[in-house]
Amino acid sequence: MAIRCVVFDIGGILEVTPSTGWVERWEADLGLPSGEVDARLEDIFAAGELGRVTEAAVARAVAERLALAPRQVEAFLADLWAEYLGTPNQELAEWFRDLRLRYRTALLSNSFVGAREKEQEAYGYADLVDAVVYSHEVGLAKPDPEIYALTARLTAVEPDEVLFLDDTPSAVKGAQQAGWITVLFQDTAQAIAELEAHLQGTVG
């Protein structure tokens, strides 16, 4: 079948998200060993990805497990979101936005509770596409087969009509197993070239 829908991941694709070193700075400031912040909050981060905790519960856990005062919690979460949101990949976002004239488009993200509001405020993603599927809102995360099936249903297409861009090999493999056509992101120029080749039907 012909491609009718193009789906993008968000983090590392539309957002440039290199490590800011914020966790390491907090560990140094708090006198904690390397990896301790993630160890203490691992279950909260995992629950946040699937929407099993609220933003308020995340803040309480940060305060209790790291022994932080309210202003420190606010600063900690600000650092978390600064890295999470990164900076916009403007070239790719504009290319993707223009696809909506010819294709159905969607975003599929392993996200964190609160991401929709913050990403919409920063980048207006919901205005670019026909559907946004956040793991924290649907209780599923890539590479779970069900999240690919859900995205196809929401865009009213068959699996082999979907072209998908992601920077995580496991997410790409999951999409392939779901019957999607995929491109693994390496850089913007490579991604656009490969996506265009698929859309123009020049990939065998």
Backbone hydrogen bonds in HBPLUS format (Angstrom, degrees):
<---DONOR---> <-ACCEPTOR-->    atom                        ^
c    i                          cat <-CA-CA->   ^        H-A-AA   ^      H-
h    n   atom  resd res      DA  || num        DHA   H-A  angle D-A-AA Bond
n    s   type  num  typ     dist DA aas  dist angle  dist       angle   num
A0004-ARG N   A0161-GLU O   2.86 MM 157  5.25 160.3  1.90 134.9 139.5     1
A0104-ARG N   A0004-ARG O   2.96 MM 100  6.20 170.0  1.97 157.5 154.1     2
A0005-CYS N   A0161-GLU O   3.10 MM 156  6.24 153.3  2.17 165.4 159.9     3
A0163-LEU N   A0005-CYS O   2.87 MM 158  6.26 155.2  1.93 155.1 163.4     4
A0006-VAL N   A0104-ARG O   2.86 MM  98  6.39 152.7  1.94 157.1 161.2     5
A0106-ALA N   A0006-VAL O   3.07 MM 100  6.51 146.5  2.18 149.0 151.9     6
A0007-VAL N   A0163-LEU O   2.75 MM 156  6.10 164.0  1.77 161.8 167.1     7
A0165-LEU N   A0007-VAL O   2.92 MM 158  6.40 151.5  2.01 156.4 165.8     8
A0008-PHE N   A0106-ALA O   3.01 MM  98  6.50 155.9  2.07 152.7 155.7     9
A0108-LEU N   A0008-PHE O   2.86 MM 100  6.12 157.5  1.91 148.1 154.0    10
A0009-ASP N   A0165-LEU O   2.92 MM 156  6.19 139.9  2.08 162.6 175.3    11
A0013-ILE N   A0010-ILE O   2.94 MM   3  5.22 157.3  1.99 129.4 133.0    12
A0014-LEU N   A0010-ILE O   2.87 MM   4  5.10 133.8  2.09 133.0 147.4    13
A0015-GLU N   A0010-ILE O   3.22 MM   5  6.18 150.7  2.31 150.8 144.6    14
A0012-GLY N   A0015-GLU O   2.78 MM   3  5.23 130.3  2.03 139.0 152.2    15
A0089-ASN N   A0014-LEU O   2.83 MM  75  4.99 159.9  1.87 139.1 136.3    16
A0016-VAL N   A0087-THR O   2.70 MM  71  5.18 171.5  1.70 163.2 164.1    17
A0087-THR N   A0016-VAL O   3.06 MM  71  5.18 149.4  2.16 132.0 140.6    18
A0025-ARG N   A0021-GLY O   3.05 MM   4  6.30 151.6  2.13 149.1 157.3    19
A0026-TRP N   A0022-TRP O   3.05 MM   4  6.32 156.9  2.11 148.3 153.8    20
A0027-GLU N   A0023-VAL O   2.92 MM   4  6.21 159.7  1.96 153.5 159.5    21
A0028-ALA N   A0024-GLU O   2.95 MM   4  6.14 156.4  2.01 144.8 151.2    22
A0029-ASP N   A0025-ARG O   2.91 MM   4  6.12 162.8  1.94 149.7 154.5    23
A0030-LEU N   A0026-TRP O   2.87 MM   4  5.99 149.6  1.97 148.0 155.9    24
A0031-GLY N   A0027-GLU O   2.95 MM   4  5.83 109.6  2.46 135.2 150.2    25
A0032-LEU N   A0027-GLU O   2.78 MM   5  4.72 158.0  1.83 146.1 148.0    26
A0031-GLY N   A0028-ALA O   3.26 MM   3  5.11 154.1  2.34  97.1 104.7    27
A0036-GLU N   A0033-PRO O   3.11 MM   3  5.65 158.6  2.15 140.0 140.0    28
A0039-ALA N   A0035-GLY O   3.05 MM   4  6.20 153.5  2.13 144.3 152.6    29
A0040-ARG N   A0036-GLU O   2.92 MM   4  6.10 158.8  1.97 152.4 156.4    30
A0041-LEU N   A0037-VAL O   3.06 MM   4  6.17 141.0  2.22 144.7 155.4    31
A0042-GLU N   A0038-ASP O   2.74 MM   4  5.22 109.8  2.24 145.6 154.7    32
A0044-ILE N   A0041-LEU O   3.03 MM   3  5.19 119.4  2.41 101.7 117.3    33
A0045-PHE N   A0041-LEU O   2.88 MM   4  6.14 163.2  1.91 165.3 170.3    34
A0046-ALA N   A0042-GLU O   2.97 MM   4  6.16 158.3  2.01 148.0 154.2    35
A0047-ALA N   A0043-ASP O   2.89 MM   4  6.00 155.3  1.95 139.7 146.8    36
A0048-GLY N   A0044-ILE O   2.83 MM   4  5.96 153.2  1.90 146.9 154.5    37
A0049-GLU N   A0045-PHE O   3.16 MM   4  6.38 141.4  2.32 139.7 148.4    38
A0050-LEU N   A0047-ALA O   3.16 MM   3  5.35 134.7  2.37 100.1 111.8    39
A0052-ARG N   A0047-ALA O   2.87 MM   5  4.94 164.0  1.89 147.8 144.4    40
A0051-GLY N   A0048-GLY O   3.32 MM   3  4.95 163.5  2.35  95.6 100.3    41
A0113-VAL N   A0048-GLY O   3.11 MM  65  5.18 136.0  2.32 114.3 126.2    42
A0058-VAL N   A0054-THR O   3.02 MM   4  6.37 151.0  2.11 146.4 154.4    43
A0059-ALA N   A0055-GLU O   3.01 MM   4  6.31 161.7  2.05 150.5 154.6    44
A0060-ARG N   A0056-ALA O   2.97 MM   4  6.25 155.6  2.03 146.5 153.2    45
A0061-ALA N   A0057-ALA O   2.96 MM   4  6.14 159.6  2.00 147.2 152.5    46
A0062-VAL N   A0058-VAL O   2.96 MM   4  6.22 159.8  2.00 154.0 159.3    47
A0063-ALA N   A0059-ALA O   3.00 MM   4  6.22 162.7  2.03 148.9 153.5    48
A0064-GLU N   A0060-ARG O   2.90 MM   4  6.10 167.2  1.91 154.9 158.1    49
A0065-ARG N   A0061-ALA O   2.85 MM   4  5.77 168.6  1.86 152.3 156.3    50
A0066-LEU N   A0062-VAL O   3.09 MM   4  5.74 146.1  2.21 138.6 145.6    51
A0067-ALA N   A0063-ALA O   2.94 MM   4  5.30 110.9  2.43 127.8 139.6    52
A0068-LEU N   A0063-ALA O   3.02 MM   5  4.64 146.8  2.13 122.7 132.6    53
A0072-GLN N   A0069-ALA O   2.93 MM   3  5.19 120.6  2.30 105.4 121.3    54
A0073-VAL N   A0069-ALA O   2.91 MM   4  6.25 153.5  1.98 157.5 166.4    55
A0074-GLU N   A0070-PRO O   3.03 MM   4  6.30 160.6  2.07 150.4 155.1    56
A0075-ALA N   A0071-ARG O   3.04 MM   4  6.26 154.8  2.10 140.6 147.2    57
A0076-PHE N   A0072-GLN O   2.79 MM   4  5.99 156.9  1.84 150.9 157.6    58
A0077-LEU N   A0073-VAL O   2.95 MM   4  6.16 167.8  1.97 157.1 158.8    59
A0078-ALA N   A0074-GLU O   2.98 MM   4  6.13 146.3  2.10 139.8 149.8    60
A0079-ASP N   A0075-ALA O   3.00 MM   4  6.24 152.7  2.07 146.0 152.4    61
A0080-LEU N   A0076-PHE O   2.99 MM   4  6.33 153.6  2.06 145.3 153.2    62
A0081-TRP N   A0077-LEU O   2.98 MM   4  6.19 166.4  2.00 150.3 152.5    63
A0082-ALA N   A0078-ALA O   2.92 MM   4  6.05 145.3  2.04 142.2 152.3    64
A0083-GLU N   A0079-ASP O   3.25 MM   4  6.50 159.9  2.29 150.2 152.5    65
A0084-TYR N   A0080-LEU O   3.01 MM   4  6.19 162.1  2.04 147.5 153.4    66
A0085-LEU N   A0081-TRP O   2.87 MM   4  5.84 168.9  1.89 149.9 151.6    67
A0086-GLY N   A0082-ALA O   3.11 MM   4  5.99 145.1  2.24 133.3 142.9    68
A0093-ALA N   A0089-ASN O   2.93 MM   4  6.09 161.3  1.97 158.3 164.6    69
A0094-GLU N   A0090-GLN O   2.96 MM   4  6.09 160.2  2.00 152.5 156.4    70
A0095-TRP N   A0091-GLU O   3.10 MM   4  6.31 158.9  2.15 144.6 150.6    71
A0096-PHE N   A0092-LEU O   2.86 MM   4  6.01 161.4  1.90 150.5 155.8    72
A0097-ARG N   A0093-ALA O   2.86 MM   4  5.99 157.7  1.91 145.9 152.3    73
A0098-ASP N   A0094-GLU O   3.16 MM   4  6.34 156.2  2.22 145.6 150.2    74
A0099-LEU N   A0096-PHE O   3.06 MM   3  5.31 141.2  2.21 104.0 115.1    75
A0100-ARG N   A0097-ARG O   3.22 MM   3  5.87 156.3  2.28 114.6 120.5    76
A0101-LEU N   A0098-ASP O   3.34 MM   3  6.05 168.4  2.36 116.9 120.0    77
A0102-ARG N   A0099-LEU O   2.84 MM   3  5.57 154.9  1.90 122.5 129.6    78
A0103-TYR N   A0099-LEU O   2.85 MM   4  5.81 150.1  1.94 157.1 165.1    79
A0130-ASP N   A0105-THR O   2.84 MM  25  5.46 152.5  1.92 132.2 140.1    80
A0107-LEU N   A0131-ALA O   2.97 MM  24  6.46 146.8  2.08 143.6 154.0    81
A0133-VAL N   A0107-LEU O   2.75 MM  26  5.99 171.2  1.76 157.6 160.5    82
A0109-SER N   A0133-VAL O   2.97 MM  24  6.33 166.3  1.98 167.1 171.1    83
A0135-SER N   A0109-SER O   2.91 MM  26  6.19 150.5  2.00 166.3 172.6    84
A0115-ALA N   A0112-PHE O   2.82 MM   3  5.53 148.2  1.93 157.5 160.6    85
A0118-LYS N   A0114-GLY O   3.28 MM   4  6.46 168.7  2.30 153.9 157.3    86
A0119-GLU N   A0115-ALA O   2.78 MM   4  5.76 167.6  1.80 159.7 163.0    87
A0120-GLN N   A0116-ARG O   2.88 MM   4  5.87 153.1  1.95 147.0 155.0    88
A0121-GLU N   A0117-GLU O   3.00 MM   4  6.10 158.8  2.05 142.7 148.7    89
A0122-ALA N   A0118-LYS O   3.00 MM   4  6.12 154.5  2.06 140.5 147.6    90
A0123-TYR N   A0119-GLU O   2.74 MM   4  5.56 161.9  1.78 144.4 150.5    91
A0124-GLY N   A0120-GLN O   2.85 MM   4  4.14 138.1  2.03 107.7 118.5    92
A0127-ASP N   A0124-GLY O   3.03 MM   3  5.63 149.2  2.13 116.2 125.0    93
A0128-LEU N   A0125-TYR O   2.87 MM   3  5.33 161.7  1.91 117.9 124.1    94
A0137-GLU N   A0134-TYR O   3.04 MM   3  5.35 145.7  2.16 106.5 116.7    95
A0138-VAL N   A0134-TYR O   3.14 MM   4  6.43 147.0  2.26 153.7 163.1    96
A0139-GLY N   A0135-SER O   2.87 MM   4  5.56 133.1  2.10 149.3 155.9    97
A0144-ASP N   A0141-ALA O   2.84 MM   3  5.75 161.3  1.87 137.4 140.0    98
A0147-ILE N   A0144-ASP O   3.10 MM   3  5.85 146.9  2.22 121.2 128.3    99
A0149-ALA N   A0145-PRO O   3.16 MM   4  6.46 161.7  2.19 152.1 157.5   100
A0150-LEU N   A0146-GLU O   2.91 MM   4  6.02 155.3  1.97 143.4 150.0   101
A0151-THR N   A0147-ILE O   3.14 MM   4  6.21 157.8  2.19 134.7 140.2   102
A0152-ALA N   A0148-TYR O   3.04 MM   4  6.30 160.5  2.08 151.0 155.7   103
A0153-ARG N   A0149-ALA O   3.00 MM   4  6.24 155.8  2.06 146.2 153.1   104
A0154-LEU N   A0150-LEU O   2.91 MM   4  6.18 159.7  1.95 154.2 159.5   105
A0155-THR N   A0151-THR O   3.14 MM   4  6.34 140.0  2.31 142.2 151.9   106
A0157-VAL N   A0152-ALA O   3.13 MM   5  5.42 167.2  2.15 147.2 150.9   107
A0156-ALA N   A0153-ARG O   3.08 MM   3  4.87 154.4  2.15  98.1 106.0   108
A0161-GLU N   A0158-GLU O   2.90 MM   3  5.35 159.3  1.95 122.0 125.6   109
A0162-VAL N   A0159-PRO O   3.21 MM   3  5.64 161.9  2.25 119.4 119.8   110
A0181-ILE N   A0162-VAL O   2.92 MM  19  6.03 171.1  1.93 166.2 165.1   111
A0164-PHE N   A0181-ILE O   2.82 MM  17  6.16 153.1  1.89 151.2 159.8   112
A0183-VAL N   A0164-PHE O   2.83 MM  19  6.17 137.9  2.00 164.8 174.6   113
A0166-ASP N   A0183-VAL O   3.32 MM  17  6.78 156.9  2.37 165.3 172.1   114
A0185-PHE N   A0166-ASP O   2.81 MM  19  5.65 166.9  1.82 136.6 141.0   115
A0171-ALA N   A0168-THR O   3.01 MM   3  5.39 123.4  2.34 109.9 123.9   116
A0172-VAL N   A0168-THR O   3.04 MM   4  6.35 157.3  2.09 157.1 164.4   117
A0173-LYS N   A0169-PRO O   2.85 MM   4  6.06 160.7  1.88 152.7 158.1   118
A0174-GLY N   A0170-SER O   2.97 MM   4  6.11 156.3  2.03 140.3 146.8   119
A0175-ALA N   A0171-ALA O   3.02 MM   4  6.25 151.2  2.11 141.6 149.0   120
A0176-GLN N   A0172-VAL O   2.92 MM   4  6.22 156.6  1.98 150.6 157.2   121
A0177-GLN N   A0173-LYS O   2.94 MM   4  6.22 158.7  1.99 151.7 157.2   122
A0178-ALA N   A0174-GLY O   3.04 MM   4  6.27 128.7  2.31 133.9 147.6   123
A0178-ALA N   A0175-ALA O   3.02 MM   3  4.91 129.8  2.28  92.4 106.7   124
A0180-TRP N   A0175-ALA O   2.93 MM   5  5.31 157.4  1.98 154.2 146.7   125
A0179-GLY N   A0176-GLN O   2.95 MM   3  5.11 157.6  2.00 106.2 113.1   126
A0191-ALA N   A0187-ASP O   2.93 MM   4  6.07 161.6  1.96 155.0 160.9   127
A0192-ILE N   A0188-THR O   2.97 MM   4  6.15 172.2  1.97 159.4 160.4   128
A0193-ALA N   A0189-ALA O   3.04 MM   4  6.14 163.4  2.06 148.1 153.2   129
A0194-GLU N   A0190-GLN O   2.97 MM   4  6.14 163.3  2.00 152.1 156.1   130
A0195-LEU N   A0191-ALA O   2.88 MM   4  6.01 163.6  1.91 154.1 159.4   131
A0196-GLU N   A0192-ILE O   2.85 MM   4  5.92 163.9  1.88 150.4 155.2   132
A0197-ALA N   A0193-ALA O   3.02 MM   4  6.19 152.0  2.10 140.7 148.4   133
A0198-HIS N   A0194-GLU O   3.11 MM   4  6.40 154.1  2.18 145.9 151.9   134
A0199-LEU N   A0195-LEU O   2.92 MM   4  6.21 161.4  1.96 152.6 158.3   135
A0200-GLN N   A0196-GLU O   2.84 MM   4  5.96 145.9  1.95 149.0 157.7   136
A0202-THR N   A0197-ALA O   2.88 MM   5  5.18 153.2  1.95 159.5 159.8   137
A0201-GLY N   A0198-HIS O   3.09 MM   3  5.04 152.0  2.17  97.9 106.5   138
